[in-house]
Amino acid sequence: MKFKFRRALSILILFVIFAGIHLFVYTQNISLKYKITDAKIKLSDVVSQNRELGSELAAKENLGSVEKIASEKLNMVYPENINYILGASNPASISAEANQDNPKN
């Protein structure tokens, strides 16, 4: 009789231990799923912010926008004459190249 009681008690203890391990693993699994969901939400927020910053950057790099800011806010104007300094040995080639590069003259 004592042997059956001890055997039943040891089986019950093992069952409780295995049930505890199972519950621990199950709660850890749920916790990790919540962390994964939070990471996915943060990732989508970062991707959205990256798209917004990319569009802002494209707008600010637009040459028309840069020209508008330069002329309106910074009061910059185009120069009337552009003088080029070229390192050629023949003076005739220098004046010919300058006339090709500056179509206003």
Secondary structure, DSSP 8 states (H G I E B T S, - for coil): -HHHHHHHHHHHHHHHHHHHHHHHHHHHHHHHHHHHHHHHHHHHHHHHHHHHHHHHHHHHH-HHHHHHHHHHTS-----S--------S-HHHHHHHHHHH-TT-
